[in-house]
Amino acid sequence: MAIIRPFKAVRPEKEVAHLVASVPYDVVNREEAAELVKDNKINFLRVTRSEIELPPETNPYDKIVYEKAKENFERLKQEAQMIQDEEPNFYIYHLTMGEQKQVGIAATFSVDDYDNDIIKKHEKTRKVKEDDRTNHIVTTAAQTGAVFLTYKGIDKVN
């Protein structure tokens, strides 16, 4: 069984959370991302899609993109009054879209569990995208995108 652990979230103050919240980085292209943030200096897409602030010809996998993401994340933590919890926690995730509802737990998991197939993969990812997200995490020192895992019902978790 995969092991999940609590973590110390970095999150915006409630008053600005709606301004920081963004769509996942991989559901919009560069132009759409730029349009979504044009009047919002603290939208999280400026971290996850930082290439929108660089010249259009910039390779999205260039080191400068990850450095810009780190710079934007540091600025966001100040401008959005981001706070980090003092103690590690599990966080409840709840999403409602029309009649569809999802509830989950935000937690950390082991990359070893993923690499050793304890966590089963539901899709084939391209190495270039895995490397992209790894470079983003290493440079920003943050996991800036959710990885969704499902599990067979466990009474203790439920």
Secondary structure, 3 states (H helix, E strand, C coil): CCCEECECCEECCHHHHHHHCCCCHHHCCHHHHHHHHCCCCCCCHHHHCHHHHCCCCCCCCCHHHHHHHHHHHHHHHHHCCCEECCCCECEEEEEEECCEEEEEEECEECHHHHHCCCCCCCCCCCHHHHHHHHHHHHHHCCCCCCCCCCCCCCCCCC
